Amino acid sequence: MAATRPETPSPSAVTEPLHALTAIEAGRRLRAGSLTSEALTRACLARIQALDGIHRAFITVTADEALDAAREADRELAAGRDRGPLHGIPVSLKDLIDQAGAPTTAGSRVRPMTPAPRDAVVTARLRAAGAVLIGKTNLHEFAFGTTSEDTAFGAVRHPLDPERSAGGSSGGSAVAVALGMSPISIGTDTGGSVRIPAAACGLVGLKAAYGEIPCDGVVPLSETLDHVGPLARTVADAAAAYCILSRRTARPPVPPPAGSLRLGRLPEYFEEVLSPGVRAAYTRALDMLTQAGVRIEQVAVPHAAEIPAVYLHLMAPEAAAYHARTLESCPERYTPAVRARLEVCRYMLAEDHVRARQGQRMLRAGVDAALASLDALILPGLPIEAFPLGTEAVDVDGTRHTIRNLTLRLTQPFNITGHPAVVLPAGRSNGLPVSLQLVGHHGATPLLLDVAAAVEAIVAGVGRDDGRAD
Amino acid sequence: MEDAIVNAWEDWARAQLAARGRADAVPVFEGFARAARTLRQADWNQRADGGDAPGDTEPERRD
């Protein structure tokens, strides 16, 4: 793209404050010369300064480094050197991902506060793409939880209601994006840790297919389930980040016509436990899609009821192996709840892990079969709305469910199977965001993003909520 | 499914956690043990398309 490309701002872009711009819109302004990366970065830093005392999205803010990178991006863009869609755009990293020169705490006091000696692969790719690394975001300790409450750096607080959880484990990343502290944040997702907080905060969250985005330089939870992925306000922003993280040529999503789309819903298991508000918003979204011409069929995934057990027995032995030494040497440095779960992860039978691997193969084949004649599966991203901090269990349809099991319920299946999955906003319930989740074919994440862009445009009328609290 | 080895293993694990001063982790262990029972009771020999389990080369009986 030429640096002199004429600007065609949307009406909202004219009036929105800088911190509220999407990455794509900000990039358009940078190339038009009507915005500088330094001004954009300063706007994001000002949001962190103003709001992070309450919301605790960040553990480390790399302000000086970010401003240096922003000024360099401005010089390059002015000289006609364009590194792509995130050139000059502030991006935050979950503090599980190495950024050279900054500590990687994993939200824990277990790890030393010494600077990482080198970048993670994804960090290096972002730098090479000209992204402005603005800081490291707060998380549930070692990514082992879905509320972002158990962290050595203070509970992350929801962007719309500080008394509620932002979800997790990438809760700080979701708050950073929702509150305009960075238009894009990079999280990790082992059972839903990108998609759960994105859903809770009214954002787009992408887990690409397993193995598409490298995890080198990222503190692991479970190597066979770990994924790295972006949180953003729009599908187009998430797609821009995905292309950089997966080292693909930048390609904006191309939404197909609604009439050509075939989606599959999963009433069995996946729609059985939903809060009344989520069910109502989900039903409204499906109605809107149908009215727009999208064909929606009913499909099923055999063995869905065993998903939580399969997940646990894949994840736990790997988490135990990573943490065994520090559980012995400095157990008191873990937060109590994370420590208790990690300790129990060491008490697993090997034969159960083998059964879980059998289950993984079956579930993967089951999702492939369900998808066979479809563009994507569709389901909610999160069965409940954002919940008050400190909540351990909730009643849904008269049955008690732990928050951990409930929040993981709709996302962990696709960590087990490795299929790409994306959540996007689909209205509100009691003022809190509700989300849709789309699941695509292996090896076809760009096509999933095309479908997501089409669905995003259709369900915008449900009452799109970008989660920002200005 | 009653399994003497599994029962003995679970008893040992509970005792170990208590002996290590981690009685607070025993409820977590009980949750994990319930999940393990679910896993053991599942019929992993039925493939999604109705065929045999992955890796099983035995032809399906048609009689």
Chai-1 contact restraints between the chains, C-beta under 6 A:
chainA,res_idxA,chainB,res_idxB,connection_type,confidence,min_distance_angstrom,max_distance_angstrom,comment,restraint_id
A,P302,B,A48,contact,1.0,0.0,6.0,A-B,restraint_1
A,E306,B,T38,contact,1.0,0.0,6.0,A-B,restraint_2
A,E306,B,A42,contact,1.0,0.0,6.0,A-B,restraint_3
A,A309,B,A35,contact,1.0,0.0,6.0,A-B,restraint_4
A,A309,B,T38,contact,1.0,0.0,6.0,A-B,restraint_5
A,A309,B,L39,contact,1.0,0.0,6.0,A-B,restraint_6
A,L312,B,A35,contact,1.0,0.0,6.0,A-B,restraint_7
A,H313,B,L39,contact,1.0,0.0,6.0,A-B,restraint_8
A,A340,B,D24,contact,1.0,0.0,6.0,A-B,restraint_9
A,A340,B,A25,contact,1.0,0.0,6.0,A-B,restraint_10
A,A340,B,V28,contact,1.0,0.0,6.0,A-B,restraint_11
A,R341,B,V28,contact,1.0,0.0,6.0,A-B,restraint_12
A,E343,B,R22,contact,1.0,0.0,6.0,A-B,restraint_13
A,E343,B,A25,contact,1.0,0.0,6.0,A-B,restraint_14
A,V344,B,A25,contact,1.0,0.0,6.0,A-B,restraint_15
A,V344,B,V28,contact,1.0,0.0,6.0,A-B,restraint_16
A,V344,B,F29,contact,1.0,0.0,6.0,A-B,restraint_17
A,V344,B,F32,contact,1.0,0.0,6.0,A-B,restraint_18
A,Y347,B,A13,contact,1.0,0.0,6.0,A-B,restraint_19
A,D352,B,A36,contact,1.0,0.0,6.0,A-B,restraint_20
A,D352,B,L39,contact,1.0,0.0,6.0,A-B,restraint_21
A,R355,B,L39,contact,1.0,0.0,6.0,A-B,restraint_22
A,Q358,B,W44,contact,1.0,0.0,6.0,A-B,restraint_23
A,R361,B,P54,contact,1.0,0.0,6.0,A-B,restraint_24
A,A365,B,A48,contact,1.0,0.0,6.0,A-B,restraint_25
A,G366,B,A48,contact,1.0,0.0,6.0,A-B,restraint_26
A,A369,B,A48,contact,1.0,0.0,6.0,A-B,restraint_27
A,A369,B,D49,contact,1.0,0.0,6.0,A-B,restraint_28
